[in-house]
């Protein structure tokens, strides 16, 4: 029995912890980004404001910065989410707090490296 209420609650808690960690890093680094998280899924949008519609998604997100961030995470051994612009992370019952800690440590490194760097925004078609 894998999809029990307690297991799903566990994945939701870990996802909330990951989202909080990402939010804290974004705030600490002063990045123009925000985290959207619900249940065991979530993502980071590198944008000045919230993303509420598909039009916001394709026009306001800095896909160049997102691409640099996700590649930096992968090169450093962390796959934060599937590598497509409209994907999200999914926390499973196999993930641990140690996994989250590794992801947040790597995100701290990568966000520190991209902070203040000029990363040209690219059109979503170029990021796909």
PyMOL commands that set and color helices and strands:
alter all, ss='L'
color gray80, all
select helices_A, chain A and resi 5-29+54-60+63-75+97-114+124-127
alter helices_A, ss='H'
color red, helices_A
select strands_A, chain A and resi 34-38+41-45+89-90
alter strands_A, ss='S'
color yellow, strands_A
deselect
rebuild
show_as cartoon
